[in-house]
Structure formats: C-alpha cells, structure tokens
Amino acid sequence: MPTPSHWVQEKVEVITRLMSETGIMSVAGNAFALSMLVGSLSNELHHRRPIAFVGAGASAELYPLWQPLLWELGKTAVEQGIIADDIRQEWMDIAQNDPPGAAKRIIADLGEAAFRSFIASQFCRKSADGERYFTRAHAEIILTSYKAFVTTNYDPGLLEARMRLRKNSSATGYCTRLNRDKLTGWLDGSLFDNDDCPVFYAHGIWDDCRSWVLDTDQYDEAYSDRIYTRVLEKLWRSG
C-alpha cells in the first residue's frame, strides 16, 4: 500500500495534468499555490481526514472560468444589440480587479432576469460524453480521503461525481448558505455523522439564484450573516 505522501503525490500529479490541459495552471500563482499544498496534505492525511476547498479550476473541463464567461456574455449582448462594444469592454476592465463589482454592473446593464438566466445556463448539468456529468478532476478529488468538500463554484459536478463514485453518499448531502440546519451541522460536526463527504456550496448552486454570492450586494448579504461567516471561519481554521 502506498504511503500517504506517495498517495498525495500521485493524486496531485493527476490533478495537475488535468488542470494543465484546461489552462488552469497557467493562471498566475496557481502552480506555486499547488506546490505549497503538497507537503501539508501529506501531513494532514497522516493524522486526520481534512476538508477540501475546491475552486473553479476543477470544473474547467466542462464549465467556464469568470473571464471567458464574461467575454461570452458580453459578446452575445453586443451581437443582440443590447449593449455597445465599449460597455462590454468596461465589464472586462472592472472584472480584472473587482469581479463582484463587474457582476453588479452587468446586472444593471442587462437586467437581473437576463443575467440570472445566463448564469444558470452556463453552470447547469453538463456532460462531455453523454454519460459522465462531472470532470475528470472532480472524479479524482471525490475519490480522495477528504471527509467533506467546500466549493465556490456553482456547477453540480462535485455532486454528480459524489453520487456516482461514493456509493454511501445520499442525494441530499449538500447545502448552501440558505440551509440553516445544515450550516449548524457543519459548525457542530453532526453533519459528518449522517452523510459521507457532504458538500458545502459556499457561493451557491446554479439552480437556486437566491443562494448565489456573485455581485457586491450578495457578498455584503452573505458575509454579514453570522452563522455563514462562523462556518467559513471554522473551516478555514480546521479544514
């Protein structure tokens, strides 16, 4: 049986290759951040089952990153005559340093209903081959020894991989910031007694726009919620 350090190295190599294929590792800082994590993961897995934080890169095989997403939305809006091209460029400029501010500006320009519809269409259930509704990175992550997962992306890929690959998982083993009872379970640890590898969609899930944490107003609302911030603080300290 491989040692935890060898097992982690093998998983990191697979996930790094998959992320490289989708361009994630070329983003400034990502390669360095991953290298810093490798050593700490080996130690963590020697002593306990940690909680994994999963970002948008794990979904990139099927789902767009923020900048390409905005580009496509702006391109479509220009082609349909909804906005001028200089407005689209303003969106992109704002998004460089203030993604929530860019989202708020886009909502103001397009209308909330149109923006919500576009976001939902981009992050809904998707498959590359008609059978696998999750990315290869999702599969590798789900098959690790982590006891739970926290993601800031909106797509259902982690849930799809979880239900397919972790046979003891229930279909209801996830929550957003709106699910107060389950947030309490994350705080006191009781959630881990009732479900295998629960998933916390910290910034919401695609089919419930009320749960999204995307524009500045939603960020203000979410991070002024004491139970939500307590969960994040605990996860950050102990995950």
N, C-alpha and C positions, 0 to 999 in steps of 0.2 A: 504493500500500500504506500502511495507517495506521502511524504511528509507534508504538513500544512504549507510550508514555504514553497515546496515544489508545486503543490496543487495550485496555490495562488499564482505562481509564475506562469503556469500553463494556461490558466484562465485569462490572465492579463494579456498574454501573447495572442490568444484567440480574439479577445475583445478588441485589442489594439489593431489587429489586422482588419477586423470588420469595420472599425471606426475609420481606419485609414482609407478603406475602399469608398467610404461615403464622404470623405474630405474633412471629417471632424478633427483629426489630428493636426491638420494644417492651420487650425484656428490658433491665434497667438495664446500661448500659455497652457494649452491643453496637454501637450506632450510632457512638459515639466510637471504639471499637476499630477498626471498619472504616475510618473516615475516616483514622486514623493509618497504616493499612496501604497506602493507595492510593499515596502518594508513594514509599514504599520499594519497592513492587512495580515501578514503572516503572524505577527504577534497577537493580533486580535483573535484569530481563528485558533490559536493555541489555547486560549483561555475561555472564550465565550463565543456565542453566535451574535455578531453585531447586526445592526440595522444598516441597510444600504440606501444611499441617496442616489437617485437615477435622474440624470438630466436629459435634455432633448437629443443629445448625440446618439443615445441608444435607439432612438426611433427613426433616425435619419434615413434608413434604408427604405422606409415607406412614407415618412412624413416630413414636411418642410421645416427648415430652421427659420428663425424670425426674419432675417434679412431677405432671403428668397421669397418668403411668404408675403412680405410687404411689397416686394417688387411685382409679384404676380397680381396681387390685389390692385396695385396702382396701375399696372398695365391694362388690366381688364376695365378699370374705371375710366381710363383715358380713352380706350377703344370704344366704349359705350357712350362717350361724350358727357360723363357725369362730372369729371374734373378735367382741368387743363394739365398738361405735362409738367408745368412748373410747380403745381401743387403736389404732384406725385414726388418730385424731387425734394420738396420741403419735408414730406413724410420721411424719406430716406435719411435726410440730414438730421432730423430730430432723433430718429431711431438710433443713430450712431452712439449717442450719449444718454438718451432718455427714452428707452422703449415704452414704459408706461405712458409717458407724455405723448409719444407718437400715436399710441392706441387711442388716447383721448382725442387727439386732433383728427384722426381718421373717422372716429365716431361722429364728431361734429360735422365733418365734410360729407360723409356718406349717409348718416342716419344710423341709429342703433340697430334697427331691424336688419338692415343690409349687412352691417358689419358682423352681427351675430350669425347670420345665415352663412356668410363666407367662412368664418372660423370653424363653424360646425362641419361644413362640407369638407374642409381640409383635414380635420382630425377625426373623422368618423371611422368606423371599422373598415379596414382595407386589407387586401391580400395581393401579394405579388404573383402567386401561382394558383389562386382559387382554392387552396387548401390551408395554407399557413397564414393566419391573420396576426402575425407578430414578426418582428425582425429576428435575424439570427443572433444579434446582440441581446435582445430580450430573452431568447432561449438560454443563452449562456449564463446570463445574470440570474434567471429564475432557478437554474439548476445548481447554483452555489449553495453554501450552508447558511446564508443570511436568514435571520428569523423573521424579518419584515422588510418592506420597501417603502421609501418615500420618493415620490416623483413630482417634478414641477411641470411636466408636460401634460397635455390634455387628451392624448390619444389612449385607446383601450388596449394597446399592445401588451403591456405587462399583464393585464388581467387575462387576455387571451392565452398568453404563454403559461400563466399560472394555472389556469383551469385545464389546459392540455397536458402539462408536464408535471404538475404537482398534484397527484391524484387525491390527496387528502384535503385539498382546498375546496371551499364552498364558493358558490356563485355570488354570495353576498359579502365576501371578506374584504371589502374595501370601503373607504369613506372619503368625504370631502370636508371642508371646514363647516359645512352646514349640518353635519350629522353629530349632534351634541353628545349623544350617548356613547357613540364610538370614540369620539375625541376623549371622553373621560376614560374609556378603556385603554387608550394609548397612554394616558397620564398615569394611571394606577397599575398598568401592566396586565389587567384582567383580560384584555383582548387577545393576548398571546396564548391564553389557556383554552380559548374556544375556537381558534382557527389557525390553520397552517399558513404561514407567511402572508399576513394581511398587507394591504397596500393603502397608503395614505396619499391621495391626490391633493397635495398641498396647495396647488393653484387651480384646482377644479378639474372637471372632466367634460369632454366635448359635448355631451348631450344634456347638460344642465348649466345653462348660461348664468344662473344665479350663483353658482359656485366658483365662477372664474375669478382669478386675480390677475388682471391683464392691464387695465388702464389705471391712471393715478387715483381715481375715485375708489376703485375696487381695492387697490393697495391700502389706501387710508382706512377703508372699512374693515378689511381683514386684519391689519396689524394694530388696530385699536381694540380688537376682540381679545379679551384677556385669556380665555381658555385656549384659543388658537395659538397665541404667542407663547403660552406656557408649554403647549405640546412641542412647538418648534424649539424652544429653549432646552427642553429636556432631551429631545432627540439630538440636538447639536452637542450637548454635553456628554451624553451617554451612548449615542449611536455608534 
